[in-house]
Amino acid sequence: MYIAPSILSADFGKFIDEVNRIEKAGADWVHIDVMDGHFVPNLTFGAGVVEALRPNTKMTLDCHLMVAHPEAYVEAFANAGADYFTVHYEATNHLHGLIQTIHKHGMKAGVAINPATPVSAIVPILKDVDMVLVMTVNPGFGGQSFIASTVDKMVELNAFRADHDAKFLIEVDGGINDETAKICAEKGVDAFVAGSYIFNQDDVKVPIDALRMALK
């Protein structure tokens, strides 16, 4: 089980300090939400943030590209030191080729699906990806409520993985707290992105420990 705090909810003026804080508190990954103002209405970070963080943490840098034309960003994020490069099914017409490109650049490839996108849309590439990110809110902004109907996708993905001996991780993002994380874990989810639930507390170790207990 991997806990991946989203720095979208961190103090933007203290990114390195915030990352050090969650690392000391027991987080496994850093989730970096990259938004371009086109695919989603919000605008956030680029590869420069990844490059700045890479020398300052041993944690996995889990980059979630909520951008149009994600293929244009692969080389920059690979050079910056990203570990996972996750793209939206809805953002590219050449998903299989993009997954190959991500792997050629030495990163693990993830595919994300929005709440309205069925698992059936990504079945043809499930054996090629390292991770599937199930969006449990509509992408673009933090602090949203968990959409309960997305749980069915986790069940479907976990069943596919078992039936086809597939190795991809299942990740969830949106409205994750100790209660929703427990529900997702019971459905086979491996990685849990939490933003405001973690960073809205003065001591980030408290929510991270609560998540860890829930996942047991």
Buried (B, 14 or more C-beta within 10 A) or exposed (E): BBBBBBBBBBEEEEBEEBBBBBBEBEBBBBBBBBBBEEBBEBEBBBBEBBBBBBEEBEBBBBBBBBBBBBBEBBEBBBEBBBBBBBBBBBBBEEBEEBBEBBBEBEBBBBBBBBBEBEBEEBEEBBEBBBBBBBBBBEBBBBEBEBBEEBBEBBEBBBEBBEEEEBEBBBBBBBBBBBEBBBBBBEBBBBBBBBBBBBBEEEEBBEBBBBBBEBBE
